[in-house]
Amino acid sequence: MAQSLYLWFPGNAAEALNHYHSVFGGKLETFTFEQFERTDGPPDAIAHGVLSGPVELYGTDAVEGEDTVNPKGVAISLLGVADGTTLTSWFEALSQDGAVLDPLAHRAWGATDGQVVDKFGVRWLIGFEDGH
């Protein structure tokens, strides 16, 4: 069974999930607080969203009192999950309006990898074996 990440966003879950959908492709489903008959947040806020495909993750808009995305000392690892061309395009897309921490580069151990924090504050470690 695959593991998935669930992210709590500070009111921009729709924007973030749509961005990840544009980067990774797959299928995106979102449900609002109103659709879930929740009254603890704005009716149009995202109560639950799921991106399924080559990268799977979940997201929601945090309600008052909940912590939001602020990962420290953690990265989402996308090591070898796709071919080098795809992973390079993901790295570039996630870098837009984000911050490259370590450029995507060939490493002494025969792989290429790099790290980026995207515009939503999520840190990604992306890499692939050279020649793949």
C-alpha positions as CSV (number, residue, x, y, z in Angstrom):
1,M,0.0,0.0,0.0
2,A,1.4,3.4,-1.0
3,Q,1.8,6.2,1.5
4,S,0.3,9.6,0.9
5,L,0.9,13.0,2.2
6,Y,-2.0,15.1,3.6
7,L,-1.3,18.9,3.7
8,W,-3.3,21.6,5.7
9,F,-3.2,24.9,3.8
10,P,-3.8,28.4,5.2
11,G,-6.8,29.1,2.9
12,N,-5.2,28.4,-0.4
13,A,-5.8,24.6,-0.8
14,A,-7.6,25.0,-4.1
15,E,-4.7,27.1,-5.6
16,A,-2.1,24.6,-4.2
17,L,-3.9,21.5,-5.4
18,N,-4.5,22.9,-8.8
19,H,-0.8,23.9,-9.1
20,Y,0.3,20.4,-8.1
21,H,-2.2,19.0,-10.7
22,S,-0.7,21.2,-13.4
23,V,2.8,20.0,-12.4
24,F,2.2,16.3,-11.9
25,G,-0.9,15.6,-14.0
26,G,-3.2,12.8,-12.8
27,K,-6.7,13.4,-11.5
28,L,-7.8,16.1,-9.0
29,E,-11.0,15.9,-7.0
30,T,-11.9,18.7,-4.5
31,F,-14.8,19.0,-2.2
32,T,-15.8,22.2,-0.4
33,F,-16.9,22.7,3.2
34,E,-20.4,23.4,1.8
35,Q,-20.5,20.0,-0.1
36,F,-19.4,18.2,3.1
37,E,-22.0,20.2,5.1
38,R,-19.3,21.7,7.3
39,T,-19.8,25.0,9.0
40,D,-16.4,25.4,10.7
41,G,-15.0,27.3,7.7
42,P,-16.0,29.3,4.6
43,P,-18.5,27.4,2.3
44,D,-16.1,27.6,-0.7
45,A,-13.0,26.4,1.3
46,I,-11.6,23.0,0.4
47,A,-12.7,20.4,3.0
48,H,-10.9,17.6,1.2
49,G,-8.9,17.3,-2.0
50,V,-7.1,14.4,-3.5
51,L,-4.6,14.3,-6.4
52,S,-4.1,10.8,-7.7
53,G,-1.6,9.8,-10.4
54,P,2.2,9.7,-10.6
55,V,2.3,11.8,-7.4
56,E,-0.5,11.3,-4.9
57,L,-1.3,13.7,-2.2
58,Y,-4.3,15.1,-0.2
59,G,-5.0,18.6,0.9
60,T,-7.5,20.8,2.9
61,D,-7.9,24.3,4.1
62,A,-7.1,24.5,7.8
63,V,-9.8,25.8,10.1
64,E,-9.1,28.2,13.0
65,G,-6.7,26.7,15.5
66,E,-5.2,24.1,13.1
67,D,-1.5,24.3,12.1
68,T,-0.8,24.8,8.4
69,V,1.9,23.6,6.0
70,N,5.3,24.6,7.6
71,P,7.6,21.6,7.1
72,K,10.9,21.9,8.8
73,G,13.5,19.3,8.4
74,V,11.4,17.2,6.0
75,A,11.1,16.9,2.3
76,I,8.8,15.0,-0.1
77,S,11.0,12.5,-1.8
78,L,10.5,12.0,-5.5
79,L,13.6,9.8,-6.1
80,G,13.3,7.6,-9.1
81,V,9.5,7.8,-9.4
82,A,9.6,8.8,-13.1
83,D,12.1,9.2,-15.9
84,G,14.8,11.9,-15.8
85,T,13.1,14.1,-18.3
86,T,9.8,14.1,-16.3
87,L,11.6,14.6,-12.9
88,T,13.6,17.5,-14.4
89,S,10.4,19.2,-15.6
90,W,8.8,18.7,-12.2
91,F,11.8,20.3,-10.5
92,E,11.6,23.3,-12.9
93,A,7.9,23.7,-12.4
94,L,8.1,23.5,-8.6
95,S,11.0,26.0,-8.6
96,Q,8.8,28.7,-10.2
97,D,8.0,31.3,-7.5
98,G,9.8,29.0,-5.0
99,A,13.4,28.7,-3.9
100,V,16.0,26.2,-5.2
101,L,17.9,24.9,-2.1
102,D,20.2,22.6,-4.1
103,P,20.2,22.7,-7.9
104,L,19.4,19.6,-9.8
105,A,22.9,18.3,-10.6
106,H,24.9,15.1,-11.3
107,R,26.3,13.7,-8.0
108,A,29.5,11.7,-7.4
109,W,27.4,8.5,-6.7
110,G,26.1,8.4,-10.2
111,A,22.7,10.0,-9.7
112,T,21.2,13.4,-10.4
113,D,19.2,15.2,-7.6
114,G,18.3,18.5,-6.2
115,Q,16.0,20.2,-3.7
116,V,13.4,23.0,-4.0
117,V,10.9,24.6,-1.7
118,D,7.8,25.5,-3.8
119,K,5.7,28.6,-3.5
120,F,3.5,26.9,-0.9
121,G,6.4,26.2,1.4
122,V,6.7,22.5,0.6
123,R,10.2,21.0,0.3
124,W,10.8,18.5,-2.5
125,L,13.8,16.2,-3.0
126,I,13.8,15.2,-6.7
127,G,16.3,12.8,-8.3
128,F,17.0,9.9,-10.7
129,E,19.8,7.5,-11.6
130,D,21.8,8.9,-14.5
131,G,21.0,7.2,-17.8
132,H,17.4,6.6,-16.8
